[in-house]
Amino acid sequence: MSVGCASDRPPSGGAVDLSPLQIRSSEPSHAATGFSGNTIRIVFSHPISGREFLKALLIAPSINNYDVSVRGREAEIHLYDHLDPATTYRVILNRHMRDIRGNKLDKTEIIAFSAGMKVDTGSIDGTVYTGNLTPASDALVLAFRNGGTPNQPDYLVQTAQDGTFRLDNLAEGGYLIAAVSDSNGNLRFDAESEASAVAHKKQISPGAPPLNLRFEPDAGTATRQPATPAEKHGTLTGMCRADAKALTIEARRKSDNASFLTAAVMAGKGTFRYIFKAIPPGTYTVSASVPSRPKENTTPKAWEPGRLDPFRASEPFAIYPDTVKIRPDWVTGDIDFSLTP
């Protein structure tokens, strides 16, 4: 790969434009079929630098033989590899790409196209959470077919500020789905320094229910025992619907990340009730997980995160959509939600 550019200096004169960087047009356009050229052209709203464009660019599935040229608002990707007409390709631009004045894209930009007569239309969406169950913005979600490696995914996308993601233009079939923290923002997985999160099963198909992915909690997270009668405490109770044999409920206090666990009791097929009889005051995030060893759940254990390489599925989990306030000597009830593996 090589890159050429006219100038990386901002243009002189005129009012400073602080509007977000955007793609104005591309050739091929998004979802185009029958692409027979060897040059991809992208026109931006503002002048960009070749250095910034090349740093932000990724093509998936991988095309190794290409170079890039940039002049003003226009960028060109010159392809020297043969394109497979049965494959949907994606030109992916990091949402942190900046123009010459420092204005960023407001989302991951993806241009999908095919040299054949069909662009794949499947999708998988969901949310990525940190270990303490807050949304993981700017995580990188990867999708693999046929045993791909962490640094050569077939598809990828960055999460939004609320942790949500959507992988579009997927071919039919099953995918291994994982998220990585991508702390350096380079659209690649650096295994020595970045965390990973995996789905609750190895193969996820387009059209599946929304996925929840969660990074492993910090090593310093303490699982706390319920409060003693001498402490001022509150009570938390509710119901969770899940197709499972056992269910663990976690209440995680936001102020200090303390984690409280209880085993839910099956009240009927697919319905569980839970109660924390004595829990310290504070604001909590409440979640449920399906233990991988249900017979041992009389003493509930913390959620198991699984691993990426070699793959081991995480335990399925769901989160109550709002934070929950616990007050001394109050019963906080009807904290009801569902878990759909």
Secondary structure as GFF3:
##gff-version 3
##sequence-region A 1 341
A	DSSP	beta_strand	3	5	.	.	.	ID=ss1
A	DSSP	beta_strand	23	27	.	.	.	ID=ss2
A	DSSP	beta_strand	39	44	.	.	.	ID=ss3
A	DSSP	alpha_helix	50	56	.	.	.	ID=ss4
A	DSSP	beta_strand	57	60	.	.	.	ID=ss5
A	DSSP	beta_strand	66	71	.	.	.	ID=ss6
A	DSSP	beta_strand	74	79	.	.	.	ID=ss7
A	DSSP	beta_strand	88	93	.	.	.	ID=ss8
A	DSSP	beta_strand	109	114	.	.	.	ID=ss9
A	DSSP	beta_strand	122	129	.	.	.	ID=ss10
A	DSSP	beta_strand	140	144	.	.	.	ID=ss11
A	DSSP	beta_strand	155	158	.	.	.	ID=ss12
A	DSSP	beta_strand	164	170	.	.	.	ID=ss13
A	DSSP	beta_strand	176	180	.	.	.	ID=ss14
A	DSSP	beta_strand	196	198	.	.	.	ID=ss15
A	DSSP	beta_strand	211	214	.	.	.	ID=ss16
A	DSSP	beta_strand	223	224	.	.	.	ID=ss17
A	DSSP	beta_strand	234	242	.	.	.	ID=ss18
A	DSSP	beta_strand	248	253	.	.	.	ID=ss19
A	DSSP	beta_strand	259	263	.	.	.	ID=ss20
A	DSSP	beta_strand	265	268	.	.	.	ID=ss21
A	DSSP	beta_strand	271	279	.	.	.	ID=ss22
A	DSSP	beta_strand	282	289	.	.	.	ID=ss23
A	DSSP	three_ten_helix	294	296	.	.	.	ID=ss24
A	DSSP	beta_strand	317	319	.	.	.	ID=ss25
A	DSSP	beta_strand	324	326	.	.	.	ID=ss26
A	DSSP	beta_strand	331	332	.	.	.	ID=ss27
A	DSSP	beta_strand	337	339	.	.	.	ID=ss28
###
